[in-house]
Amino acid sequence: MNEIGLSLDTVWMLLAAMLVFWMQPGFALCEAGFTRSKNTANILMKNFVDFMFGSLLFFFIGFGFMFGSEGAGFIGAPNWGDLSFWKGQLPVEGFLIFETVFCATSATIVSGAMAERTKFSMYLVYSAVISLFIYPIEGHWTWGGGWLCNAAEDSFMMQTFGTVFHDFAGSAIVHSVGGVLALVGAIALGPRRGKYGADGKSRAIPGHNLAMAALGVFILWMGWFGFNPGSQLAASGEVNRTAISHVFLTTNLAAVAGGTATMLLTYLKYGKPSLSLTLNGVLAGLVGITAGCDLVSPFGAVIIGLLCGIVLVYAIEFIDHRLHIDDPVGASSVHGVCGILGTLMTGLLSTSTGAFYGHGWGFFCAQAFGIFIIDLWAALCGIALFYGIKRLHGLRVDDRIEDEGLDIYEHGESCYN
């Protein structure tokens, strides 16, 4: 029976990994649809690069950085392609591919905010750095058994808050890190030409294919059913069966609540329900529930989705109209702002440890501290990375290339002939 259970758990983990991999084409279609046709080949190429580079670098070095040294220290020991250090019950090859698809997701988030004006050669550099260092190190602190999730009585988190940081599937570890890096990268690049007029007002630059963007969101939604329930890493036994079923439900409820909230808010605010914003509202709900999908009730999942769907609209407006930061797909709002909000809401709405359920404020404070540390790390690394590239080699393409499109100049071919 133990062998059967382990086999079932392994198959479930690999199936979930396939679903999370399916999010790569979802991101590609979503980003391409929200941007202009002259840059489509460039965007599709970048999404392939994220997974190709991420898989190789994570296999050779990043996996050890994240899970080596048994969670001790600032960073794990690089594995140089050797997987023999793994002591877990599940097959290391399967666990490696499951973690690889998560790593690639974090790098892909950054692509959308920096679309339509980034040098492809420099994209290769920063995508590699994210997959090799930035993501695995903060992943080591959390999923790697490091100090933010160390439950030993003498650990820093237990001594300070009486509990540890919790991020079940990556609202903070994957999405907020990607969102913060996206924001810093967009600031370093500057806005697209023509985005802000002489009067300082933001001008809309419509995407070329909302059907493509909508299909991308549907694919991402489907992939999230591997992203969240798959993070249980087991399907055998009553506890695991109940857990993944619960996570499936909370994940979907937050998604539909986020999309509904955004649709209704744009209807009231602008007089018409916005499809493009509603698509991002669905993603906002999914990002928000990812941290606590295992701890909150179905009703709590609806609340998180509704709040994320509402906050998303104002976050996009604030970043665009007030801060004048050009993020073509809203990645910094969807993944950054809603990743932070979802992590914090877990501290309030967890049925077992949340403040709103009478369990005190220790868990909420642990969540706030954890998300602050993780995103501070991402921000500092992003500043060093993007401004370092900008000073040493240049991050942005020439004006003529931006005006005529990156496809021909960067890749020698166009997506549409």
N, C-alpha and C positions, 0 to 999 in steps of 0.2 A: 504493500500500500504506500509506503514511503517513496518507493521508486516511481510509482504511478503519479503520486502527488508532485514530485520533483519534475517529472516529465511534463505534466500539465502546466506547472509554473513556468518552465522554460519556454514552452510553446506560446503561452500567453505573453511573456516578455518579448519574444521575437515578433509576434503579431502586433503588439503595441509599438515596437520599434518601426515596423513597416508603416504603420499609420502616421507616426511622427515624421518619418521620411517623406510621406505624402504631403506634408506641410510645405516642403521646399517648392514644388510646383504651385502650391497655393500662394505662397509669398511672391513667386515670380509673376503669376498672372495678376495678382492684386496690384503689385507695384507697377507693372507695365500698363495696366488699364488706367491707373490714376495719373499717368504721365503722358508725354506727347509721343506720337508715333515715330518721330525721327530718332528716338533714343531707345527703342524697344529691344533691338538686338544687343545693345550694351547692357541693358537691365537683365535680360535673360542670361547672358554670359556671366554676369556677376553672381547670379544665383547658382549657376553650376560651379563656379569657382569656390564659393563658400563651402559647398559640400565636398568638393574634391580636395581642396587644401585642408579643410577642417578634419576630414577623415584621416589623411596621411599624418598630419602633425599631431593629432590627438592619439593616434595609434603609437607613433614612435616616442613621443615625449609627454604630451598633455595628460594622458591617462595616469601616468605616474605622478605628475605634478598634483593631480586632483585626488588620487586615491592611495598614493604611496605613503610610506612612513606611518601608517596606521593613524592618520589624522593629527600627528604631532607637528608643532612648529608652524611657521608661516606658509610653507609650501612643501609638498611631498617630494620624494626623490624621483627624478626622471627615470623612466623604465627602458628607454632606448629600444622599444619594440619587444622587450621581454615581458611576458605576462605571468611569469611564474610566481611573482610576489603575491598574487591574489589569493586570499584565503576564504572567500565567500562560498556559500553552498551552491549557488547557481553557476553554470559554466561561464568562465571568464570571457570567452569569445562572444557569447550572447550579451553579457552585461556590457562589454566594451562597445558593441554596436548600438546598444540602447543608449548609452551615454554619449556616443558620437553624434547621434541625430539631435540631441539636445544642444550640444556644443555648436553645431552648425546653425541652429535656430538663432542663437544669440548674435552671431556674426551677421546673419541675414537681416535682422531688424535694422541694423545701421544703414544698410544699403538704400532703403527707401527715403530716409531723410536727406541723404546726400546725392540723390539721383539728379541726372541731367547736367551735371557740371563738374564731376570728379574725374581726374585722370585715371585711366584703367590701370596703369602701371602702379600707381600709388594705392589704388584699391587692393591690389594684390598684397601690398605690404601690410596695410592695416587689418585686412581680413586675417592674414596669417598671425599677426600679433595678438588679436583678440582670441583666436582659437588656441594659440600656444601658451599665452601667459595670463591675460586678463581674466578670462572665464575660468580656467582651471584653478587659479589661485584662490579666488573667492569661493569657488566650488569646493576647494579643499577645506575651507573654514566651516562649511555647512554640510553638504552631502558626503564629503570626504571624512567625516568624523572629527572635524577640527573644533576649534575653541568656541565657536558660536553655537554648536549643537552638542557639546560635550556635557553629558548628564551626570558626570561624577560629582560627588558631594563637595569636593574641594576645587571644582572648576570655577572659572571666573563668572560664567553666567549663573550658575547655581548659587554662588556666594553673593552675587549682586542682586539678582532678580528672583531667585528661588525656582527658576525654570529656564528652559532653553529656547532659542529661536526656532520657529517652525515655518517651513516653506515646503509644502508637500510636493509640488510639481514645478515650482519655479516662477511665481509672480515676481519675486525679488531677484533670485539667483540668475534667471534667464531673461525675463522680460524687462524688469526695471534697469538692469545693467545694460541691456541693448538700447533701451530708451534714453538713458543718460548719455551713453556714448553717441547715440544719434543726435541728441541735442547739442553736445559739444562739437561734434563734427559739422553740423549745419551752421553753427556760429563761426567756426574756423573758416568754412568755405565762403560764407556770405550768401546773400539771396541770388536767385536766378535773375538774369538780365530782364528788366521790364516788370519785375514782381512788385516793386514799390515805386510810385511816381514821384515827381518833384515835390508834390504836396505831402509826401510821406504816407499816403493811403495805400493799403494793400489792394492789389489787382489780382483777380482770379486768373489762374492759368489752368483751364480745364484739361482733364485727362482725355485721352483719345478714344477710350473704349470702356464704358461702364459695364457692358456685358462681360468682358474679360475680368474686370475687377470683381463683379458679383460672383462669377464662377470661382475665382480665387478664394473669396471669403467662404463659400460653401465647402470648398476643399479643405481650408484651414479648420473650419468647424468640425468636419469629419475627422481630421487628423487629431484634433483636441481630445477625441475619445480614446486615443492612444496615449496622448500627452499626460492627461490627468489620471484616468483609471490605471494606465500602465505603470504609473509610478508606485503602485502597491507592490509590484514585482512578484506577485503571487496570485493564483486563482483557486488553488486547492484548499479544501477545508471550509467550514462554515464561516469563520471569521473573515477570510479573504473574499469568499463569494459575496458576503454581505457588504464588505468594504467597497469592492469595485462597482457593485450595483448602486450603492449610495453615491459614489463619486460620479458615475454616469449621470445620475439624476440631477445632482447639484450643478454639474457642469452645464448641462443643457438648460436648466432653469435660469441660470445666470446669463447665458447667451441670449435667450429670448427676451428676458427682462431688459437687458442692456439695449438690444435693438428696438424694443418697444418704447423705452424711455426716450431714446434719441429721436425716433420718428415722431412721437407726440410733441416733444419739445421743439423740434424744428417746425412742425406744423403750427404751433402757437407763436413761435418767435418770428418766423419768416413768412408765414401765410401758406406755405406749401411743405409737404413732407419731403425731406431731402434723401434721395437714394444713397448718394455717396457718404453722407454722414451716418445714415442708418447702418450701412455696411461696417463702418468703423465702430458704431455703437455695439454691434454684435461682438466684434473683436474685443472691445473694451470690457464687456461682461465676461468674456472668456478669460481674459488676462486677470481680471480682478478676482475671480473665483479660484484661480489656480493655486494660490497659497493655502487656502483653508478648505478646499473642496471635501476633505475627509473629516473635518471637525465641525462644520456648520450644518444646521438643519436645512431642509429644502426651503423653508420660509426665509432663513438667513441668506441662502443663495440668491433668492429673488431680490432681497434688499440690496445685497452687494451689486447685483447686476443693474438694478434701477439707479443706484447712486453713481456707478461707473458710467452708465449711459448718459446721465445728466451732466456729470462733471466733465466728460469728454468734450461736449460742445463748447463749454466755457474755456476749457484748457486750450483747445485749438484756436479759438478767437483771441485769447490772451497772448499766446505765443506768436501768432501771426500779426494781429493788429496792434498790440501794445509793445511787444518786444521786437517786432520786425525780424523774427527768425523764420526763414523759409524752409518749411518741412513739407515737401510735396505730397506725402501720403499720410501725414499726421502720426508718424511713428513715435515721436517723443511724447505725444499726448496719450495715444493708445497704450503703448507698452511702458513708458516711463511713469506718467502720472497715475494711470490706473493700476500699474503694478505696485506702486507705493500704497495707493488707497486700499487695494485688496489685501495687502500684507497687514496693514494697520487694522482693517475691519475684522480680520481673523482674530486679533487680540480682543475684540469687543464681542464678537458673535459666536465664538467657539462654545459649543454646548457644554464642554467638559472643563474648560479653563478660562472662558471669556468673562470680561468685566460685566457685561450686561446680563450674565447668568449668575451673578453673585459670587464670583470666584476671585474678586479683588483685581488690582491693577498691575500685578507683577508680570503677567503674561503679556499684557498690552505694552508695558514698558520694554520688555524683552524684544517684542516685535519692532517697536520704534527704534530701539538701539541697533538691532540687527540690520534693518533697512537703511538706517543712516550710515553705518559703517560700510556696508556693501556698496551703496551708491556713491559715498565719498571716495572709495577705492576706484570705482568706475570713472568718476569725474576727474580725479587726479591723473589717472592713466590716460584718459581721453585727451586731456589738455597737453600732456607730455607727447603723446603720440601724434595728434593731428597738427599741433603747432610746430612740433619738431619736423614733421614731413613738410609742412608749409614753408618753413625757413630753409631747410636743406635742399629741397628739390622742387617745391611747388605742389600744391594739392589740386589746383583748379585748372581746367583746360582754358585755352585762349578764347577770346570773345567770338572769333569767327567760327571756331569749332562748336561752341555752345549755340550760336545762332543757327548754324546749318545742320546740326545734329551730330551726336557722338558716333552713330552707327558707322558711317562711311569713314570718318577720320580715324577712329579708334580700332575698327575691325575690318574695314574694307568691304563691307557689305551692308545691305539694308534689310530689315525684317519684311518690309512691304515693297514690292517692285511693281 
